[in-house]
Amino acid sequence: MKQILLLAAAILLLQGCNTTGTFTNAKPYPLDNCIVSENELGSMGKPVQIVHEGQLIKFCCKPCIKKFKKNPAKYLVRLKQ
């Protein structure tokens, strides 16, 4: 029983690392700019990326992820422009 609980906890922990998908199965990110700030990717160091509902999303910095997660719909429209 203890091993099952440890296995379940490990699975949940790994899922929490990327709850919206994996990078390998994601749709490619079509922009050269951060979806939140619109800064050029790489202008603030190495871009940060997540997968949101199967779509790879790239950001100029980690603080932009928090802004994106508060209101994804606001920023996702930029992918359709």
ABEGO torsion letter per residue (X at the ends): XAAAAAAAAAAAAAAAABAAEBAAABBBBABABBAAAGBBBGAAEBBBBBBBGGBBBBBABAAAAAAAAABAAAAAAAAAX
